[in-house]
């Protein structure tokens, strides 16, 4: 049975900032992207970058790690991590063990998170569209880019505006 589900991006409560990250694996490349926003939905940082071809979970973990590093550099203490990969959440919450090839990356993420007041939650891909768009952009790039928040691509700006207005996305299930 196919049905539609309404999903939305939700603004974080003060004093939290929200990190949405995503990874993308294509035929010959992988990319990651993320966006960090405040309680009004305003963009504080956004990035995209390529990775060597690897598993989706490795890309997702790298994106999360990069987001956490940015927050650390910004001096943030209260972070809401939101990802569309349930397995990442289970790894961070110690529900499942990660792949041994990601051991050091997972350890780095967990050590970094121990310095924050944080929580992590799942978001459907449709409502994670900004991070998804950035991850797909990452597949096309030659190097990591922290984007200038004052000159974002019009498509990304549009998605950010929709999120700030809490307009819904439709998920076909």
Residue frames as a rotation matrix with the C-alpha (Angstrom) as fourth column:
UNK 1
0.580 0.815 0.000 0.00
0.815 -0.580 0.000 0.00
0.000 0.000 -1.000 0.00
UNK 2
-0.539 -0.738 0.405 1.40
0.751 -0.639 -0.167 3.37
0.382 0.214 0.899 -1.03
UNK 3
0.656 0.719 -0.227 0.55
0.750 -0.590 0.299 6.51
0.081 -0.367 -0.927 0.88
UNK 4
0.034 -0.594 0.804 1.86
0.260 -0.771 -0.581 10.02
0.965 0.229 0.128 1.37
UNK 5
0.362 -0.029 -0.932 3.28
0.931 -0.036 0.363 11.34
-0.044 -0.999 0.014 4.61
UNK 6
0.750 -0.103 0.654 3.81
0.043 -0.978 -0.204 15.01
0.660 0.181 -0.729 5.44
UNK 7
0.322 -0.734 -0.599 7.26
0.945 0.214 0.246 15.78
-0.053 -0.645 0.762 6.86
UNK 8
0.880 -0.046 0.472 8.83
0.034 -0.987 -0.159 19.09
0.473 0.156 -0.867 7.90
UNK 9
-0.295 -0.947 -0.128 12.14
0.568 -0.066 -0.820 20.50
0.768 -0.314 0.558 9.06
UNK 10
0.763 0.578 -0.291 11.76
0.541 -0.323 0.777 21.79
0.355 -0.750 -0.559 12.63
UNK 11
0.251 -0.650 0.717 13.66
-0.327 -0.754 -0.569 24.74
0.911 -0.092 -0.402 14.08
UNK 12
-0.296 -0.407 -0.864 15.70
0.686 0.539 -0.489 24.04
0.665 -0.737 0.120 17.21
UNK 13
0.842 0.528 -0.108 14.78
0.424 -0.526 0.738 25.60
0.333 -0.667 -0.667 20.53
UNK 14
0.259 -0.726 0.637 17.07
-0.534 -0.657 -0.532 28.17
0.805 -0.203 -0.558 22.15
UNK 15
0.419 -0.736 -0.532 19.94
-0.596 -0.665 0.450 27.62
-0.685 0.128 -0.717 23.09
UNK 16
0.108 -0.378 0.919 20.41
0.383 0.869 0.313 24.80
-0.918 0.318 0.239 20.56
UNK 17
-0.136 -0.113 -0.984 21.67
-0.903 -0.394 0.170 25.04
-0.407 0.912 -0.048 17.02
UNK 18
0.632 0.477 0.611 20.76
-0.189 0.859 -0.475 22.39
-0.752 0.185 0.633 14.51
UNK 19
-0.477 -0.810 -0.340 23.14
-0.696 0.112 0.709 20.42
-0.537 0.575 -0.618 12.33
UNK 20
0.753 0.601 0.267 21.71
-0.261 0.646 -0.718 18.59
-0.604 0.471 0.643 9.34
UNK 21
-0.337 -0.894 -0.294 24.20
-0.760 0.074 0.646 16.44
-0.556 0.441 -0.704 7.49
UNK 22
0.794 0.562 0.232 24.02
-0.289 0.685 -0.669 13.96
-0.535 0.464 0.706 4.66
UNK 23
-0.441 -0.892 0.095 26.14
-0.346 0.267 0.900 11.78
-0.828 0.364 -0.426 2.45
UNK 24
0.701 0.616 -0.359 25.69
-0.556 0.157 -0.816 10.77
-0.447 0.772 0.453 -1.15
UNK 25
-0.396 -0.780 0.484 27.27
-0.140 0.573 0.808 7.91
-0.907 0.252 -0.337 -3.07
UNK 26
0.568 0.481 -0.667 27.02
-0.712 -0.119 -0.692 7.91
-0.413 0.868 0.275 -6.86
UNK 27
0.987 -0.130 -0.093 28.50
0.049 0.800 -0.598 5.59
0.152 0.586 0.796 -9.49
UNK 28
0.315 -0.949 0.026 32.04
0.660 0.199 -0.725 6.96
0.683 0.245 0.688 -9.35
UNK 29
-0.570 -0.520 0.636 32.07
-0.040 -0.755 -0.654 9.40
0.821 -0.398 0.410 -6.46
UNK 30
0.079 0.580 -0.811 30.88
0.960 0.174 0.218 10.22
0.267 -0.796 -0.543 -2.99
UNK 31
-0.461 -0.187 0.867 29.99
0.083 -0.982 -0.168 13.57
0.883 -0.006 0.469 -1.50
UNK 32
-0.226 0.405 -0.886 28.99
0.973 0.145 -0.182 14.99
0.054 -0.903 -0.427 1.82
UNK 33
-0.464 0.136 0.875 27.25
0.122 -0.969 0.215 18.12
0.877 0.207 0.433 2.88
UNK 34
-0.227 0.406 -0.885 25.84
0.971 0.161 -0.175 19.84
0.071 -0.899 -0.431 5.89
UNK 35
-0.187 0.265 0.946 24.09
0.101 -0.953 0.287 22.93
0.977 0.149 0.151 7.09
UNK 36
-0.564 -0.049 -0.824 24.04
0.823 0.055 -0.566 24.49
0.073 -0.997 0.009 10.55
UNK 37
-0.229 0.601 0.766 21.14
0.192 -0.743 0.641 26.75
0.954 0.293 0.055 11.56
UNK 38
-0.979 -0.092 0.184 20.01
-0.139 -0.365 -0.921 28.71
0.152 -0.927 0.344 14.59
UNK 39
-0.656 0.753 -0.049 16.62
0.464 0.351 -0.814 28.79
-0.596 -0.556 -0.579 16.37
UNK 40
0.060 0.672 -0.738 15.20
-0.423 -0.652 -0.629 31.08
-0.904 0.350 0.245 13.66
UNK 41
0.683 0.137 0.718 16.35
0.462 0.680 -0.569 28.79
-0.566 0.720 0.401 10.86
UNK 42
0.825 -0.446 -0.347 19.09
-0.560 -0.729 -0.394 31.21
-0.078 0.519 -0.851 9.82
UNK 43
0.793 -0.578 -0.192 22.15
0.401 0.732 -0.551 29.61
0.459 0.359 0.812 8.27
UNK 44
0.793 -0.609 0.009 25.29
-0.330 -0.417 0.847 29.79
-0.512 -0.675 -0.532 10.41
UNK 45
-0.389 -0.911 -0.136 27.42
-0.686 0.188 0.703 27.55
-0.615 0.367 -0.698 8.18
UNK 46
0.830 0.535 0.159 27.10
-0.288 0.654 -0.699 25.28
-0.478 0.534 0.697 5.17
UNK 47
-0.258 -0.954 -0.152 29.60
-0.754 0.100 0.649 23.05
-0.604 0.282 -0.745 3.40
UNK 48
0.922 0.385 0.032 29.96
-0.287 0.736 -0.613 20.46
-0.259 0.556 0.789 0.68
UNK 49
-0.019 -0.984 -0.176 32.83
-0.943 -0.041 0.329 18.27
-0.331 0.172 -0.928 -0.38
UNK 50
0.476 0.122 -0.871 33.92
-0.619 0.750 -0.233 15.13
0.625 0.650 0.432 -2.17
UNK 51
0.204 -0.485 0.851 35.17
-0.692 0.543 0.476 11.87
-0.693 -0.686 -0.224 -0.72
UNK 52
-0.788 -0.420 -0.451 36.74
-0.610 0.631 0.479 8.88
0.084 0.653 -0.753 -2.38
UNK 53
0.070 0.850 -0.523 34.14
-0.594 0.456 0.663 6.29
0.801 0.264 0.536 -3.27
UNK 54
-0.956 -0.278 0.098 33.13
-0.233 0.508 -0.829 4.51
0.180 -0.815 -0.550 -0.09
UNK 55
-0.527 0.805 -0.272 30.05
0.803 0.577 0.151 3.15
0.278 -0.138 -0.950 1.65
UNK 56
0.132 0.695 0.707 27.06
0.218 -0.716 0.663 5.35
0.967 0.067 -0.245 2.37
UNK 57
0.856 0.227 -0.464 27.52
0.479 -0.011 0.878 4.93
0.194 -0.974 -0.118 6.12
UNK 58
-0.095 -0.961 -0.258 31.16
0.964 -0.153 0.215 6.06
-0.247 -0.229 0.942 5.87
UNK 59
-0.559 -0.041 0.828 30.09
0.471 -0.838 0.276 9.19
0.683 0.544 0.487 4.00
UNK 60
0.505 0.836 0.216 27.29
0.213 -0.363 0.907 9.87
0.836 -0.412 -0.361 6.51
UNK 61
0.659 -0.325 -0.678 29.72
0.740 0.116 0.663 9.53
-0.137 -0.939 0.317 9.43
UNK 62
-0.471 -0.860 0.196 32.26
0.882 -0.461 0.099 11.81
0.005 0.219 0.976 7.75
UNK 63
-0.200 0.487 0.850 29.56
0.283 -0.802 0.527 14.44
0.938 0.346 0.023 7.21
UNK 64
0.817 0.527 -0.235 28.54
0.333 -0.098 0.938 14.23
0.471 -0.844 -0.255 10.86
UNK 65
0.246 -0.826 -0.506 32.17
0.932 0.058 0.358 14.51
-0.266 -0.560 0.785 11.96
UNK 66
-0.594 -0.464 0.657 32.70
0.682 -0.723 0.107 17.59
0.426 0.512 0.746 9.81
UNK 67
0.282 0.799 0.531 29.55
0.181 -0.588 0.789 19.24
0.942 -0.127 -0.310 11.23
UNK 68
0.821 0.012 -0.570 30.74
0.566 0.110 0.817 18.59
0.073 -0.994 0.084 14.77
UNK 69
-0.213 -0.973 -0.086 34.16
0.968 -0.223 0.119 20.08
-0.135 -0.058 0.989 13.97
UNK 70
-0.395 0.136 0.908 32.54
0.390 -0.870 0.300 23.25
0.832 0.473 0.291 12.61
UNK 71
0.681 0.722 0.119 30.41
0.156 -0.303 0.940 23.59
0.715 -0.622 -0.319 15.77
UNK 72
0.514 -0.586 -0.626 33.46
0.837 0.184 0.515 23.11
-0.186 -0.789 0.586 17.93
UNK 73
-0.537 -0.763 0.361 35.31
0.832 -0.549 0.076 25.82
0.140 0.341 0.929 16.00
UNK 74
-0.159 0.584 0.796 32.29
0.169 -0.778 0.604 28.12
0.973 0.231 0.025 16.35
UNK 75
-0.924 -0.259 0.280 32.27
-0.225 -0.222 -0.949 27.62
0.308 -0.940 0.147 20.13
UNK 76
0.028 1.000 -0.004 28.80
-0.712 0.023 0.701 26.08
0.701 -0.016 0.713 20.20
UNK 77
-0.798 -0.298 0.524 27.81
-0.599 0.482 -0.639 24.01
-0.062 -0.824 -0.564 23.23
UNK 78
-0.239 0.834 0.497 24.23
-0.188 0.463 -0.866 22.88
-0.953 -0.300 0.046 22.56
UNK 79
-0.675 -0.095 -0.732 23.71
-0.732 -0.041 0.681 20.99
-0.095 0.995 -0.042 19.33
UNK 80
0.318 0.781 0.538 20.88
-0.351 0.624 -0.699 19.03
-0.881 0.033 0.472 17.78
UNK 81
-0.783 -0.591 -0.194 22.20
-0.454 0.330 0.828 16.57
-0.425 0.736 -0.526 15.23
UNK 82
0.348 0.920 0.180 19.74
-0.408 0.321 -0.855 15.45
-0.844 0.224 0.487 12.60
UNK 83
-0.736 -0.615 -0.283 20.52
-0.572 0.340 0.747 12.79
-0.363 0.711 -0.602 10.02
UNK 84
0.272 0.873 -0.405 18.51
-0.962 0.235 -0.139 10.69
-0.026 0.427 0.904 7.60
UNK 85
-0.139 -0.394 -0.909 20.51
-0.352 0.877 -0.326 7.51
0.926 0.275 -0.260 8.28
UNK 86
0.795 0.534 0.287 19.01
-0.468 0.238 0.851 5.51
0.387 -0.811 0.439 11.16
UNK 87
0.655 -0.595 -0.466 22.18
0.601 0.784 -0.156 3.43
0.458 -0.178 0.871 11.37
UNK 88
-0.319 -0.764 0.561 24.25
0.182 -0.630 -0.755 6.52
0.930 -0.139 0.340 12.24
UNK 89
0.156 0.473 0.867 21.90
-0.784 -0.475 0.400 7.25
0.601 -0.742 0.297 15.14
UNK 90
0.958 0.228 -0.175 22.13
-0.106 0.845 0.524 3.65
0.267 -0.483 0.834 16.34
UNK 91
0.227 -0.954 -0.198 25.94
0.662 0.300 -0.687 3.78
0.715 0.025 0.699 16.19
UNK 92
-0.396 -0.372 0.839 26.14
-0.224 -0.847 -0.481 7.07
0.891 -0.379 0.252 18.11
UNK 93
0.266 0.618 0.740 23.66
-0.899 -0.117 0.421 5.78
0.347 -0.778 0.524 20.72
UNK 94
-0.673 -0.682 0.287 25.61
-0.738 0.647 -0.194 2.49
-0.054 -0.342 -0.938 21.08
UNK 95
0.400 0.854 0.333 22.64
-0.720 0.517 -0.463 0.43
-0.567 -0.055 0.822 19.89
UNK 96
0.956 -0.196 0.220 24.77
0.288 0.782 -0.553 -1.23
-0.063 0.592 0.804 17.20
UNK 97
0.096 -0.980 -0.172 28.47
0.264 -0.141 0.954 -1.44
-0.960 -0.137 0.245 16.55
UNK 98
0.625 0.039 -0.780 29.77
-0.650 -0.527 -0.547 0.26
-0.432 0.849 -0.304 13.45
UNK 99
0.925 -0.368 -0.095 31.79
0.179 0.642 -0.746 -1.39
0.335 0.673 0.659 10.74
UNK 100
0.526 -0.783 -0.332 35.39
0.659 0.129 0.741 -1.92
-0.538 -0.608 0.584 11.92
UNK 101
-0.183 -0.617 0.766 36.66
0.940 -0.338 -0.048 0.16
0.289 0.711 0.642 8.98
UNK 102
0.205 0.344 0.916 34.93
0.133 -0.937 0.322 3.16
0.970 0.056 -0.238 10.61
UNK 103
0.372 -0.024 -0.928 36.20
0.879 0.332 0.343 2.45
0.300 -0.943 0.145 14.13
UNK 104
-0.570 -0.712 -0.411 38.49
0.806 -0.581 -0.113 5.49
-0.159 -0.396 0.904 14.41
UNK 105
-0.729 0.396 0.559 35.97
0.031 -0.796 0.604 7.82
0.684 0.458 0.568 12.80
UNK 106
0.358 0.898 -0.255 33.22
0.289 0.153 0.945 6.65
0.888 -0.412 -0.205 15.18
UNK 107
0.141 -0.395 -0.908 35.57
0.989 0.088 0.116 7.02
0.034 -0.915 0.403 18.15
UNK 108
-0.862 -0.479 0.166 36.49
0.488 -0.873 0.015 10.56
0.138 0.094 0.986 17.04
UNK 109
-0.310 0.838 0.448 32.80
-0.043 -0.483 0.874 11.50
0.950 0.252 0.185 16.72
UNK 110
0.542 0.567 -0.620 31.92
0.538 0.332 0.774 10.10
0.645 -0.754 -0.125 20.14
UNK 111
-0.224 -0.696 -0.682 34.90
0.969 -0.233 -0.081 11.80
-0.103 -0.679 0.727 21.80
UNK 112
-0.883 -0.071 0.464 33.99
0.214 -0.940 0.264 15.11
0.417 0.333 0.846 20.17
UNK 113
-0.001 0.986 0.166 30.34
0.036 -0.166 0.986 14.77
0.999 0.007 -0.035 21.19
UNK 114
0.147 0.034 -0.989 31.34
0.918 0.368 0.149 14.20
0.368 -0.929 0.023 24.82
UNK 115
-0.803 -0.496 -0.331 32.21
0.581 -0.776 -0.245 17.92
-0.136 -0.389 0.911 25.00
UNK 116
-0.781 0.580 0.231 28.72
-0.317 -0.687 0.654 19.02
0.538 0.437 0.721 23.90
UNK 117
-0.466 0.837 0.287 25.21
-0.160 0.239 -0.958 19.02
-0.870 -0.493 0.023 25.27
UNK 118
-0.732 0.102 -0.674 23.63
-0.680 -0.050 0.731 17.23
0.041 0.994 0.106 22.31
UNK 119
-0.013 0.614 0.789 20.90
-0.145 0.780 -0.609 15.03
-0.989 -0.122 0.079 21.05
UNK 120
-0.887 -0.307 -0.344 20.56
-0.401 0.149 0.904 13.21
-0.227 0.940 -0.255 17.78
UNK 121
-0.003 0.948 0.320 17.41
-0.182 0.314 -0.932 12.41
-0.983 -0.061 0.172 15.84
UNK 122
-0.575 -0.076 0.815 16.21
0.682 0.506 0.529 11.04
-0.452 0.859 -0.239 12.53
UNK 123
-0.090 0.568 -0.818 14.81
-0.474 -0.747 -0.466 13.17
-0.876 0.346 0.337 9.74
UNK 124
0.497 0.303 0.813 13.33
0.536 0.631 -0.562 11.88
-0.683 0.715 0.151 6.52
UNK 125
-0.462 -0.776 0.430 15.36
0.794 -0.146 0.590 12.64
-0.395 0.614 0.683 3.41
UNK 126
0.067 0.568 0.820 12.62
0.836 -0.481 0.265 14.87
0.545 0.668 -0.507 2.02
UNK 127
0.954 0.299 -0.012 12.80
0.246 -0.763 0.598 17.19
0.170 -0.574 -0.801 5.04
UNK 128
0.361 -0.913 -0.191 16.60
0.317 -0.072 0.946 16.96
-0.877 -0.402 0.263 5.01
UNK 129
0.787 0.093 0.610 16.63
0.611 0.026 -0.792 18.42
-0.090 0.995 -0.037 1.52
UNK 130
0.854 -0.520 0.005 19.20
-0.516 -0.848 -0.119 21.17
0.066 0.099 -0.993 2.21
UNK 131
0.095 -0.846 0.525 21.81
-0.638 0.353 0.685 18.70
-0.764 -0.400 -0.506 3.45
UNK 132
0.340 0.111 0.934 20.87
0.476 0.836 -0.273 16.27
-0.811 0.537 0.232 0.67
UNK 133
0.981 0.040 0.188 21.35
0.181 -0.519 -0.835 19.01
0.064 0.854 -0.517 -1.93
UNK 134
0.558 -0.824 0.095 24.73
-0.820 -0.530 0.218 19.90
-0.130 -0.200 -0.971 -0.43
UNK 135
0.077 -0.513 0.855 25.84
-0.217 0.828 0.517 16.24
-0.973 -0.225 -0.047 -0.37
UNK 136
0.622 0.195 0.759 24.95
0.647 0.417 -0.638 15.90
-0.441 0.888 0.134 -4.05
UNK 137
0.929 -0.369 0.018 26.87
-0.319 -0.825 -0.467 19.10
0.187 0.428 -0.884 -4.74
UNK 138
0.364 -0.827 0.429 29.82
-0.667 0.091 0.740 17.55
-0.651 -0.555 -0.518 -2.90
UNK 139
0.396 -0.154 0.905 29.91
0.435 0.900 -0.037 14.77
-0.809 0.408 0.423 -5.49
UNK 140
0.815 0.001 0.580 30.62
0.558 -0.271 -0.784 17.35
0.157 0.963 -0.221 -8.19
UNK 141
0.878 -0.462 0.122 33.38
-0.478 -0.853 0.211 19.23
0.007 -0.244 -0.970 -6.37
UNK 142
0.391 -0.842 -0.372 37.15
0.082 0.435 -0.897 18.73
0.917 0.320 0.240 -6.44
UNK 143
-0.737 -0.641 -0.215 37.68
0.325 -0.056 -0.944 19.95
0.593 -0.766 0.249 -2.86
UNK 144
-0.128 0.669 -0.732 35.81
0.989 0.032 -0.145 20.84
-0.074 -0.742 -0.666 0.33
UNK 145
-0.615 0.002 0.789 34.08
0.215 -0.962 0.170 24.17
0.759 0.274 0.591 0.39
UNK 146
-0.412 0.560 -0.719 32.61
0.755 -0.231 -0.613 26.06
-0.509 -0.796 -0.327 3.30
UNK 147
-0.119 0.459 0.880 30.00
0.888 -0.348 0.301 28.10
0.444 0.818 -0.366 1.48
UNK 148
-0.988 -0.106 0.116 29.59
0.065 -0.948 -0.312 31.83
0.143 -0.301 0.943 1.84
UNK 149
-0.476 0.863 -0.171 26.23
0.792 0.335 -0.511 32.11
-0.384 -0.379 -0.842 3.59
UNK 150
-0.122 0.411 -0.903 25.62
-0.092 -0.911 -0.402 35.48
-0.988 0.034 0.149 1.94
UNK 151
-0.173 0.050 -0.984 25.81
-0.961 -0.228 0.158 34.09
-0.217 0.972 0.088 -1.59
UNK 152
-0.479 0.094 0.873 24.15
-0.093 0.983 -0.157 30.68
-0.873 -0.156 -0.462 -1.51
UNK 153
-0.977 0.166 0.133 22.79
0.177 0.288 0.941 29.05
0.118 0.943 -0.310 -4.65
UNK 154
-0.559 0.820 0.120 19.19
-0.796 -0.571 0.200 30.18
0.233 0.016 0.972 -5.36
UNK 155
0.066 0.581 -0.812 17.92
-0.201 0.804 0.559 26.58
0.977 0.126 0.170 -5.20
UNK 156
-0.459 -0.317 -0.830 19.42
0.702 0.444 -0.557 26.10
0.545 -0.838 0.019 -1.74
UNK 157
-0.984 0.131 0.124 18.12
-0.175 -0.855 -0.487 29.51
0.043 -0.501 0.864 -0.61
UNK 158
-0.248 0.954 -0.168 14.63
-0.710 -0.061 0.702 28.45
0.659 0.293 0.692 -1.68
UNK 159
0.075 0.226 -0.971 14.80
0.335 0.912 0.238 25.25
0.939 -0.343 -0.008 0.35
UNK 160
-0.801 -0.413 -0.432 16.05
0.549 -0.221 -0.806 27.19
0.238 -0.883 0.404 3.38
UNK 161
-0.795 0.565 0.221 13.14
-0.570 -0.820 0.047 29.63
0.208 -0.088 0.974 3.02
UNK 162
0.080 0.838 -0.539 10.65
-0.388 0.524 0.758 26.75
0.918 0.149 0.367 2.87
UNK 163
-0.216 -0.243 -0.946 12.20
0.671 0.667 -0.325 25.22
0.709 -0.705 0.019 5.99
UNK 164
-0.980 -0.198 -0.030 12.09
0.162 -0.699 -0.697 28.51
0.117 -0.688 0.716 7.90
UNK 165
-0.486 0.870 0.078 8.40
-0.819 -0.485 0.307 28.82
0.305 0.086 0.948 7.05
UNK 166
-0.641 0.159 0.751 7.81
-0.379 0.785 -0.490 25.22
-0.668 -0.599 -0.442 8.24
UNK 167
0.213 0.690 -0.692 6.24
-0.973 0.083 -0.217 24.33
-0.092 0.719 0.688 4.91
UNK 168
0.355 -0.007 0.935 5.77
-0.339 0.931 0.136 20.59
-0.871 -0.365 0.328 4.55
UNK 169
-0.556 -0.467 -0.688 7.36
-0.831 0.315 0.458 18.15
0.002 0.826 -0.563 2.16
UNK 170
0.623 0.781 0.044 5.55
-0.773 0.623 -0.119 15.07
-0.120 0.040 0.992 0.90
UNK 171
-0.612 -0.751 0.248 7.13
-0.716 0.659 0.229 11.68
-0.335 -0.037 -0.941 1.48
UNK 172
0.334 0.675 -0.658 5.79
-0.856 0.509 0.087 8.88
0.394 0.535 0.748 -0.71
UNK 173
-0.492 -0.455 0.743 5.81
-0.775 0.617 -0.136 5.69
-0.397 -0.642 -0.656 1.32
